[in-house]
């Protein structure tokens, strides 16, 4: 029986890379279905970003309504979770950043 590694080594061109990513059986099925067709694989960055941004907006609503977090606390948590800056999370939410409330000067002297 021929191993997957042997099959991958014998695949031509980009099929070798595809098989390394998704496996031999799906690659062979894809090759049979798209035989002799030139295929360009588009980037899914925009789609992934759209999905992430929708998720951030939903999580923000959940954190501020159900969990009772302030908007600022929710944004801080979402920024950490999604490895984004807080500024970028505010942009995704379509809101201006909430500035921290400054302490009165006399409180700073205590």
C-alpha positions in Angstrom: 0.0 0.0 0.0 1.3 3.5 -0.9 1.6 5.9 2.0 0.2 9.4 2.0 3.8 10.7 2.1 4.6 8.8 -1.1 1.5 10.1 -2.8 2.3 13.7 -1.7 5.8 13.3 -3.1 4.4 12.3 -6.5 1.8 15.0 -6.8 2.5 17.6 -9.4 2.8 21.4 -8.7 0.4 23.0 -6.3 -1.4 19.8 -5.5 1.5 18.8 -3.4 1.0 21.9 -1.2 -2.7 21.4 -1.1 -2.3 17.8 0.1 0.0 18.9 2.8 -2.6 21.3 4.1 -5.9 19.4 3.7 -4.8 15.8 3.2 -4.4 13.4 0.4 -8.0 12.2 -0.1 -9.6 15.7 -0.2 -6.8 16.8 -2.6 -7.4 13.9 -5.0 -11.2 14.5 -4.9 -10.6 18.2 -5.6 -8.2 17.3 -8.5 -10.7 14.9 -10.0 -13.6 17.5 -9.7 -11.6 20.4 -11.1 -9.5 18.4 -13.6 -7.8 20.7 -16.2 -9.4 23.9 -14.7 -7.1 26.7 -13.6 -8.2 27.7 -10.1 -7.2 30.9 -8.3 -7.8 30.8 -4.6 -8.9 34.1 -3.3 -7.9 35.5 0.1 -10.5 35.1 2.8 -9.1 37.9 5.0 -12.0 40.2 4.3 -14.5 37.5 5.2 -12.7 36.5 8.4 -12.4 40.2 9.4 -16.2 40.7 8.8 -17.0 37.6 10.9 -14.6 38.7 13.7 -16.1 42.3 13.8 -19.6 40.9 13.9 -18.6 38.6 16.8 -17.0 41.6 18.6 -20.2 43.7 18.3 -22.3 40.8 19.6 -19.9 40.1 22.5 -19.8 43.8 23.4 -23.6 43.9 23.6 -23.6 40.7 25.8 -20.9 42.0 28.1 -22.5 45.4 28.6 -26.1 44.3 28.9 -26.0 40.8 30.4 -22.8 40.9 32.3 -23.1 44.6 33.4 -19.6 45.6 32.4 -19.0 49.2 31.5 -18.3 49.9 27.8 -14.7 50.6 28.6 -14.3 47.4 30.5 -15.9 45.4 27.8 -13.7 47.0 25.1 -10.6 46.2 27.2 -11.6 42.6 27.5 -12.4 42.3 23.8 -9.1 43.9 22.8 -7.2 41.3 24.8 -9.3 38.4 23.6 -9.0 39.3 19.9 -5.4 40.7 20.1 -6.4 44.1 19.0 -5.9 47.6 20.3 -8.7 49.1 22.3 -8.8 51.9 19.7 -9.5 49.4 17.0 -12.2 47.7 19.0 -13.9 51.1 19.4 -13.6 51.7 15.7 -15.2 48.3 15.0 -18.1 49.3 17.4 -18.5 52.5 15.5 -18.0 54.5 18.7 -15.6 57.1 20.1 -13.3 55.8 22.9 -14.6 56.5 26.4 -11.9 58.4 28.2 -11.3 57.4 31.8 -12.9 59.8 34.3 -10.1 61.9 35.8 -9.8 62.0 39.6 -10.4 65.3 41.2 -7.1 67.0 41.9 -7.7 66.9 45.6 -8.1 63.1 45.5 -4.6 62.9 44.0 -3.1 64.7 46.9 -4.5 62.3 49.5 
